[in-house]
Amino acid sequence: MNYDIFNGDADGIIALLQLRLANPINGELVTGVKRDIQLLEQVQVRPEDRLTVLDISMEKNSAALINALDVGADVFYADHHRCGDITQHQNLQAHIDLDANTCTALIIDQLLEGQFHLWAITAAYGDNLIAKADELATKVNLTKVQAEQLKELGTLINYNGYGSNISDLHFHPADLYRALLNYPNPFDVIIDTNSPFNLLQTAYQQDMDNALAIETKHTSACLSVFELPNTAWARRISGVYGNFLANQQTDSAHAVLTDNNDGTYTVSLRAPLDNKQGAGDVCSQFETGGGRAAAAGINALAKSDLPNFIKSVESHYLV
């Protein structure tokens, strides 16, 4: 049995998209909302199964990975998040790159020697690697208008992945992946009025308008904190709103809190774009926290822990 196991955000979806455009394989799709990252646990692995795992932390899936390898499965693993100690096993192909200026789709792009390079650029934009994506767009002679189109598409695919559960999303990530698989060229998604692009574009603007009306909860020399309410629109926009804020003030960290209505916050933390490090380390200090150097989060931060979180962020970035 073939399993494609991937993060439900732009990077995970587009990483798999490139692989399956290059090498079509029918298999079971295992994915979920962006923060649902312990996906390997959902698979009942059998000997001779083939697992393709994309854009989920090896550190967070280490036990399930070891179990899959011990059972006798072959595993292809590509990611850019905190990995812990990389398991050494003859059945594991691991392509891990923790560079803050890469993402899983760019790792796959290199392995495929640029077969679907425009999709990889789209993913980089969606993962908020704006400078890197701009650089790649310039190298392939895209116009500013074309680059902005890929940036919007990547942002919209990423936006669709955020929510506390699938019901918050406009498309199940597996369904969005299947829809995008019909388009070897991302520009074809944009011009097709029947593609997911138009629906996501309208929904994104509505949610972003709501977020932009929110006032700052906390501001300091190196951190701005915003609190969003316990609503579906807030859960959907939280991650891309954090990216938006990071691009508006590149010398500061930004945290977006979403009220979980149970005494906790879901946290999206963005490192300063001028100092893209430490976000994953800070969030990992808290239970349910993790991520990568430039962007990380906490699934359930107790409201009583918010002062400690703010102190941890500020002590890390204050110079």
Protein Blocks (a to p, Z undefined) as FASTA:
>chain_A
ZZddddfbfklmmmmmmmmmmmgcddddddddfklmblmlmpccdehiacddehiafklm
mmmmmmmmmnopacddddfbdebjadddfkbccdddfbfkbcfklmmmmmnnomammlmm
mmmmmnopmklmmmmmmmnopafklmmmmmmmmmmmmmmmgcfbfklpmbdfklmmmmmm
mmmbfklmmmmmkbmklmmmmmmmmmmmmmmmpccfbdcfkbccddddddfklmmmmmmm
mmmmmmmmmmbccdddddehnopacddddddfklgghjlmmmmmpghiacdfkbccdfbd
cfklmmmmmmmmmmmmpZZ
